[in-house]
Amino acid sequence: MLAVNYTNLRDNMKTFMDKVTDDYETMIVTRKNNKNVVMLSEEAYNNLMENAHIMGSKANFDWLMESKAQLENGLVEVHDLIEVVEDE
């Protein structure tokens, strides 16, 4: 996690934004009166929101844990994919 003050961020915006998006860094932008801001990539944000949704529902969480247990216990099946060709 990086920390940068507002002035430094403003002067080097592209460099810091590239670090956030290309290097998957999370950045704390420090401001007066401890009114800090967190900067993260859209990809990281979307992942965070998806995880919050999955973990926010007991039913979703239980389903995920059951699937994980099945995988760990070898209760899986492998299937060949069927290619669907549309008529032209």
C-alpha positions, 0 to 999 in steps of 0.5 A, a space after each residue: 500500500 502506498 501513501 502520498 500527500 495530495 500535493 505530490 499526487 496532483 503533481 504526479 497524477 499519471 505516475 501514481 494512477 499507473 502504479 494503482 492500475 498497472 501494479 495493483 497498488 492501493 494508495 492512501 491520499 493523505 489530506 488535512 484533518 485526516 480526511 484521507 482518500 483511498 485510490 484503487 483500480 476499477 478492477 480491484 473495486 469491482 472485485 471488492 464489491 463482488 466479494 462483499 456481495 457474496 460474503 454478505 449473504 449467508 446463503 451465498 457464503 454457505 453455497 460457496 463453502 459447500 462447493 469448496 468442500 466438494 472440490 477439496 474432497 474430489 467430488 467433481 466431474 470433468 465434462 467435455 465442452 460442446 461447441 455450439 455452431 449457429 446456422 449461417 
